[in-house]
Structure formats: C-alpha cells, structure tokens
Amino acid sequence: MHTIYLAGGCFWGVEHFFKGVDGVIETMPGYANGTLENPSYEAVYTDATGHAETVRVRFDEAKVSLQQILRYYFTIIDPLSLNRQGGDIGTRYRTGVFYADESERPIIEAAFAEAEQRIGQKIVTVLEPLRCFYPAEDYHRDYLDQHPGGYCHLPLKTFRYLRLYQDLKLFLGDEGDTVARMANAAALIRERMHFFWTGFYRVCGEQLVLGPFQGEAACMRIGYGKGVCGSAWKERRTLVVPDVEKFPGHIACSSRSRSEIVVPLLRSGQVTAVLDIDSDELGTFDAVDAAWLEMITEPI
C-alpha cells in the first residue's frame, strides 16, 4: 500500500473524488504542513496555522499507479490559481502534493512537468516533503456521502468523467480492432455525458474521414487544417470552441451545433484520428473536458 497527500482546495470534494478511484483503499481529510500541533478546523480556517486542507490517499499500486493518481489530481484542481480553488480563498486552500517517501519525488516532478507542458504555463501548485498531517474532525470524514447535497467546489461532470474513464478502460479491454474501440467509445461517451454529437474522424491521407459516431448524419470528409477538426489535426492540440459560429472556417455539419471540442489522437508522435464532440448549447466545454477527454482517448 502506498500513500500520498493531496491538497486541492476544500477537502470534502477532493476526498469524495478519490474515494471513487479504483485501487484507492482509504482516504482521510486532514491538515498538512502547518505549524500548530493538532489544529482544529476553526484554527486552520484563520489561515494563521499555515496548514493546507489535505486528503491522505492510500492506494494499491497493483491497481492504480502514483502516476495515475497524480494525473487524476491535476484534472480536479486549477494549478494556476494561487491560494484559491473555486470560491474558496486562503492559504488553507492552496494546492499541493506532499510526499513521505523521497524516492517518489522524481515521479511527482514528472507529473508536475507534464501538467505544465499540457497547460503551457508555470503552475503554482507546491511540491514539498510532508512535515506533518493531522486527521480532521470526524464530521469532515465522508462528508459528501453523509450530505449528498453539500458544498463541493468540483464540477459535477468531474465525477462522471472519472467513472466514464475507468469503465471505458475495462470495457475496451484488450480488443485490438481500432474501429471497434472507437465505436464503443463514442457510444459510451454520449450515453454517459449526453452530448449532442460524439464521434471520430480517421486520418486518411490528407483528409479526415468519418468514423464511428453517435448522433445526426455528419460531414464525411474534412480537409487538413479545415474547420475545427482539421485545425486540431494540423495544430496537434485540443481545441475548445465556445461558439462554433465565431470559429474561422467552421464547417457546419449541423445547424444545431453551437459549441465544440476536438481532441487529436496521437500515436508514435502522429495524429491518427480526432475525437469530435458537439453540443447544442453555447460554452459547454472547458479545460476540465479537455483534460479528461485527452485521457479518455489514450486507450482508444
């Protein structure tokens, strides 16, 4: 059993999220890396003790690796926000990874570097050895299980994405046919997330050719660099479009499409396909969707 300490804002939502991760054995909310011994919540809340609201996560590395735990972690925090997550402000809400085993630092540093590369900016999340950790009062433990309607700063879609990602990996298993994997991935994504249109376009020469999809009939071929899909292929990065009508060169496969996200699938450094998801509402997609859909496309 391995242990890592994760500060990600209010510990109610962070604990609830990691309780849903396959391979996590135990979670415990508490206070880490402050100066006062055995602090109370009221003392920590003043920001005078220096503690961060933190969740101790114990996990079975045969089922989930530290690398994967940290990838999950970076999908549920805003690593560019200093001493603030959601509407919660103060040093107690700073983001940080605290480790008790020095041999794990290179793994954690690699996760930080990956997050910075994906975001394209220096992050403010702290990386420190664990100096102290004190479990929180009993009423904080399993708080969102006890109070399902209670406060949580994490978007609800984060929890749906976690279940989707884990179920999809199990569902696809060792199936070797890419089209079959795409077909069931498109079906499961649309079923769980209720998007207007979900599907894949495969790279065939200098065009994207329509692959498995769920939704209305769509464009069958898209040129390199054309529209959102062709641009994501050309730029080799995920594109989030809040309003498709404002995207230069948008290809209108459906008049009902209002916002869009396109994720390129990279294999051996080359784009082999793109995952295209459309919504019939404006501004549906954001960085949370991008981070999760990039992970979801990896096993496809």
Buried (B, 14 or more C-beta within 10 A) or exposed (E): EBBBBBBBBBBBBBBBBBBBBBBBEEBBBBBBBBEBEEBEBEBBBEBBBBBBBBBBBBBEEEEBBBBBBBBBBBBBBBBEBBBBBBEBBBBBBBBBBBBBEEEBBEBBEEBBEBBBEBBEEEBBBBBBEBEBBBEBEEEBBBBBEEEEEEEBBBBEBBBBBBEBBBEBBEBBEEEEEBEEBBBBBBBBBBEBBEBBBBBBBBBEEEBBBBBBBBBEEBBEEBBBBBBBBBBBBBEEBBBBBBEBEEBEEBBEBBEBBBBBBBBBBBEEEEBBBBBBBBBBEEEBBBBBBBBBBBBBBEBB
